[in-house]
Amino acid sequence: MVLQYRKKGKDNWKKYPGKDKIKGSINKYEFRLLNEAKTKILVDKGGYTKVMKRFKQIEFFKKR
């Protein structure tokens, strides 16, 4: 899975480098989750906590 982010109001998505490397608060950004091939959006744009919650759910069921 690929986590991407962008600043609210901007157009281009970037690969998420980690909380430490983002300038400013994560509340100023939108996030989305895609599959490895980047062909399917697993979680549409939303807040960090919403996207990470779904990411953890998917990981849990993958390992079951």
NORCORWO-V941127 format. One record per run of one state. SS is the DSSP state (h for helix, s for strand, l for the rest). FROM is the first residue (numbers start at 0). LEN is the number of residues. If there is no record, write none. Layout:
BEGIN
ss = {SS	SS}
from = {FROM	FROM}
len = {LEN	LEN}
END
This chain:
BEGIN
ss = {l	s	l	s	l	h	l	h	s	l	s	l	h	l}
from = {0	1	7	13	15	18	21	25	28	34	40	46	47	63}
len = {1	6	6	2	3	3	4	3	6	6	6	1	16	1}
END
